[in-house]
C-alpha cells in the first residue's frame, strides 16, 4: 500500500476514533450526527472519492473538518472554508440515505473551494457550486423527487437542480431573488454539465 493510501486510512481512523470516544458523552441526536458523519467518511464511496480528489489537489481534511451543531434557519448542513462541514443536529431527518445526500452536497462545495476558491461575494461562482452540489450529491435523484411529490416533470433532474439551487441562493444575502436567478441562468449550461471530480453524474 502506498504512503498516500496509509495516510488516508490513518486520517479516517483518527476521525472515527474521535467520534467513538465522544459518543458516550452525547445526546441521542448528537450520537446520530456522529454516526452519520462516521458513515460518510468510512462507507460512502462518493464522499471518500471526493475526499481523495481533494487530497490530490493538495487540500487537507483535518480531524475537525466535520462538526455537529444546532443551527438556525432551514439549513440541514453547511460548508465554510474556515470551519469545514457543519451538520445541523436539529435539521437531520433521521434517514441515513437522505442525510448522506446533504453531506455529499456540502462536500461538493468543499471540493469546489479546494479547486477554485469560490468567492463568497460572487453570485455566479456561488450559483455554480450550488448547481454542482445539487446535481452531484444525489438529492435530485428520482426517488428523492418522488418523496417530494414531484411526478412526471420533463427533465425532472435538471428542474430539481434549478429549484434547489435557487433555494440556496435565496438564503445568501447578496444573491437573493433576481440577482440569484440571473447568476444561475448565466452559468447554468457550463456548471450543470461539469461533473468533476466524477466522470459522469453519479
Beta strands, then each sheet from edge to edge (+ up, - down):
strand 1: 66-69
strand 2: 77-80
strand 3: 84-88
sheet 1: 1+ 3+ 2-
end
